[in-house]
Structures are given as C-alpha cells and as structure tokens.
C-alpha cells in the first residue's frame, strides 16, 4: 500500500538523507559510497549503470551552473522506495526546477535512483 506523507528530512532513511547531503555539497565520492555496486541512476532519460558510471555522473552533473538546492517535499512509498522533491534555483535555463529523486533501496544502499521533473 502506498503511503504519501510529507516527511521532514530527519525521518528519511539515513542512506537517503546522507546521499542527498553529499550530493547537494557536490561531494561525489561520499554520495557514491551510498550506491550499490550495480546501482542504476537515471537523469533526464540518460542511464548510468554501476557505481563507477554513477560516480562520474554525480561528479559532473550541473557543474557548468551555479544553483541552490532546497528540499520541498518527501514521502515514503513503501519500505524500499522513497521520493524526495527538491527545488533547484540557479543559472541554468529556466532558472527554477522542481525535481523528484526516486530512491529504491536494497540492503541499506541505493539500488536505483531516478531523477525526474516533479509533476506540476
């Protein structure tokens, strides 16, 4: 059963919370440490398979822009699936974007992460 509840970040699983903290700080090494070896990361229709490819994506994504990141929502789908909505504001085209980070966890690590536009 799906449970849609807005959660403060301190109620998210530690893996999700610490991954996002590292990702927002643009610390790809630490963020990658929360990924399973066979993790799949999808962003804007591009798929990165395995921790090494995902690390390269995390290191380079958005590096040409300056932006801030703010968590504006979060919910638990089930024990293994969590969605965190973030708002980016910066120098990229459009200047503002609301994105859903859809996490699938396995054995305490991120097995899959899909980053997609938040539905309006």
TAHU-V398408 format. One record per backbone hydrogen bond with DSSP energy under -1.0 kcal/mol. NH is the residue of the N-H (numbers start at 1). CO is the residue of the C=O. E is the energy in kcal/mol with one decimal. If there is no record, write none. Layout:
# TAHU-V398408
nh->NH co->CO e->E
nh->NH co->CO e->E
This chain:
# TAHU-V398408
nh->7 co->74 e->-1.5
nh->11 co->8 e->-2.2
nh->12 co->9 e->-1.5
nh->17 co->13 e->-2.6
nh->18 co->14 e->-3.1
nh->19 co->15 e->-2.3
nh->20 co->16 e->-2.5
nh->21 co->17 e->-2.1
nh->22 co->18 e->-2.1
nh->23 co->19 e->-2.9
nh->24 co->20 e->-3.0
nh->25 co->21 e->-1.6
nh->26 co->23 e->-1.4
nh->27 co->22 e->-3.0
nh->31 co->27 e->-2.6
nh->32 co->28 e->-2.6
nh->33 co->29 e->-1.0
nh->34 co->31 e->-1.6
nh->35 co->32 e->-2.0
nh->36 co->110 e->-2.5
nh->39 co->36 e->-2.0
nh->40 co->111 e->-1.9
nh->41 co->48 e->-2.6
nh->42 co->113 e->-2.9
nh->43 co->46 e->-2.5
nh->44 co->115 e->-1.1
nh->46 co->43 e->-2.2
nh->48 co->41 e->-3.1
nh->50 co->39 e->-3.4
nh->51 co->37 e->-1.9
nh->54 co->50 e->-2.3
nh->55 co->51 e->-2.5
nh->56 co->52 e->-2.0
nh->57 co->53 e->-2.1
nh->58 co->54 e->-2.9
nh->59 co->55 e->-2.4
nh->60 co->56 e->-2.0
nh->61 co->57 e->-2.9
nh->63 co->60 e->-2.1
nh->65 co->62 e->-2.0
nh->68 co->89 e->-2.7
nh->70 co->87 e->-1.8
nh->72 co->85 e->-2.8
nh->73 co->85 e->-1.3
nh->75 co->83 e->-2.6
nh->77 co->81 e->-3.0
nh->78 co->81 e->-1.5
nh->82 co->103 e->-1.8
nh->83 co->75 e->-2.7
nh->84 co->101 e->-2.1
nh->85 co->73 e->-2.6
nh->86 co->99 e->-2.9
nh->87 co->70 e->-2.9
nh->88 co->97 e->-3.3
nh->89 co->68 e->-1.8
nh->90 co->95 e->-2.2
nh->91 co->66 e->-2.6
nh->95 co->92 e->-1.9
nh->97 co->88 e->-2.3
nh->99 co->86 e->-3.0
nh->100 co->116 e->-3.5
nh->101 co->84 e->-3.1
nh->102 co->114 e->-3.1
nh->103 co->82 e->-3.1
nh->104 co->112 e->-2.6
nh->105 co->80 e->-3.1
nh->106 co->109 e->-2.8
nh->109 co->106 e->-1.8
nh->110 co->34 e->-3.2
nh->111 co->104 e->-2.8
nh->112 co->104 e->-1.8
nh->113 co->40 e->-2.4
nh->114 co->102 e->-2.1
nh->115 co->42 e->-3.2
nh->116 co->100 e->-2.2
nh->118 co->98 e->-2.9
